[in-house]
Amino acid sequence: MNVMPINQRFLVVKTKDSKEITYMEYDKIDGYKITPKNNVKFTDAINVKSMVLINPSLIEKMVDIKARKRFNYLINLLAIIYEDDDMSGEGLRLAKNEAEKFRMEIINKYKKYISEEKLELLENKLQILEDELDLRMEYLLDMQEQFNKEEGKSR
């Protein structure tokens, strides 16, 4: 069954009948800043270079989506590394570095925007991933040691 992804775009439309003027001091707004990645231009629309989300539930959803994407990226990276079966351990070290970066990103960027239980769940998932990486690296080192011992005996 083929499921097509739904593309959603949101536009801010200026109404002609509105006589209200809203002024906000953008420098003083505490919120989550986002910028669009793709340079998609619409005719008769306002092009947005950056946006500040101030609704807490919307911020939490956005952060949750970004964290989930990043975590899935890490899992895909691990799958590729495991299939590659590289004996040097370079791929495992790369994945470990990416996991460390993600942990710091969680602490520095996302911590103040998501609930404690989601933060704890995300950190637990990341810890499981890091433990798996450590086990793989340990196994790889043991295999290299064993290979070196056998190589030494055969000479």
N, C-alpha and C positions, 0 to 999 in steps of 0.2 A: 504494500500500500504506500503510495507516494504522497507525502504530506508537504505541501508548499509552505515555506515560512511566510508569516504575515509581516509585511513592512508597514510600520506605523510612523507617521510623521505628524508633528503637532505644529500648528501655525498660530501665531498671535494675530488676531484680526482686529483692526481698528474700526470701530463702528462710527458711522457718520452722525448718528443721532446723539451720541454721548456728548455732554457739555462739561463733564468732570475733568479736572486736571489732577493727576496724582503725582506727587513729588516724593521721592525716596532718596535718602542719603546712602548711596551704594557703598561708600567706604566704611560705613558703620554697621552694615548688615552682616550678621554672623550666620553663615550658611555654607553649603557645600558647593564649591565652584566646579563647573564642568565646561568643557569646550567641545564643539562638534568636531569629529575627525574628518569626515568627508566634506569636500567643497561642493556641496549641492546647492545650487542657486535656483530660486523660484522667481518667476516674474510676478510683479505686483505683490511682493511679500517683503518682510523685514529679514534681512540676512543677519544672523546672530553669530558673533565671534566667540562670545563666552556668556555664561548664564550662572546665576547663583540661585540654588534651590534653598528655600527657607521653610518649607513645610516639612516637619520632622518625619512624617510617615513616608513622604515621597523621597526624602533623603535616604531613609533606611532601605527602601526598595532599590534605589539606584546603587547604593553601596553594596547591598546584597548581590545584585546582578553582577557588578564589577568583580567582587570577591569570588563569586561562583565561576565566572569566566576565567579568572586567573588560576583558580584551583584546578579547573578542568584542563587548562594549558599545562600545568605541572603533571597531571596524571597522563596526558597524551605524551609529554616529553619522556616520562618514565617508560611508557609502553614502547616507544621508539628505541630507547636505550636498551631495554631488555631484549628486544628483537635483534638488535645489532650484535649483541654478544661480544662486545669489545673487551679484550683481556687487559687493556691498559688501565681501565678505571677512569679514564678522562670524562666519559659521558656521565658517570655517577657523580664525579666531582662537580661537573657543570650543573647537574640537577640539584645537588646539595646547595650550591651557591644560589640557585634560583629560589629554592625553598627558604633560605636565609633572607634573601631580598624580600620575599613575600611576607615573611614574619615581621620584618621591619616596617614594611608598607602597612600591614595591619595595625601595628602599634602607632605609627606616626600619622597615617592618613585616615584610617577607618574607625579607630577605637572610640572616638567621641561621638560618632554618628550611629552606632548600632548598639543594640541591647546587650547586657552582660551575658545572657544565655547564648545568644548568637555568636558573640565574641569567643566565649568559652568553647562552643561547638567547633568553630572554625580553627581555633588553636589546637584542639584535640585532634581534629582531622589532619592538621599539618604535622603534629607530633607523630602520629601514626605513619605518615608518609616519610618523615625524617628517620624514624626508627627502622623502617623497611630499607631505606637507603644505607643506613649504617650497617645493617645485617648483610646487605649485598656487598658492600665494600669489604667487610670483614671476611666474607666467604671468598671474595676475589683475592684478597691478600693471602689467605690460607692456601688457595689453589696455586698461586704464584710461588709460595714458599715450598710447597710439595713438589712442584715442577722443578724448582731449582735444586732441591735435594736429589731428585731422581736423575737430573742432568749431571750432577756432581758424581754420583755413584757410577754412572755409565762410562765416565771418562777414564 
